[in-house]
Amino acid sequence: MAKPSDWNKLSQKEKEEIGADLFSSVRGQYIISQALSKAIDVMKKVEPPIMREQSNIGDMEILHETVFPIYQKEIMEMTPEQFKKLAAKKKLKEVE
């Protein structure tokens, strides 16, 4: 799904329906999961360490691990060779 080209012409109700549909879709769950993963990485690097929002990071990790686990950085950023090794180790079928 892409943001409609006429987005600014839509009513608030139409926008909310589109947002709710996206949120409840697998794609929406993936996007939220990816956003949490990337935000966690960025927030963990904040300097000086005293400025890191540890409680927010922890809460985001809980959400990512339990409610929005679809995006797993370690898997999504693998090279094809690394993925094949993991698939063989886990005895996964290759998607063609």
Secondary structure by P-SEA (a helix, b strand, c coil): cccccccccccaaaaaaaaaaaaacaaaaaaaaaaaaaaaaaaaacccccccaaaaaaaaaaaaaccccccccccccccaaaaaaaaaaacccccc
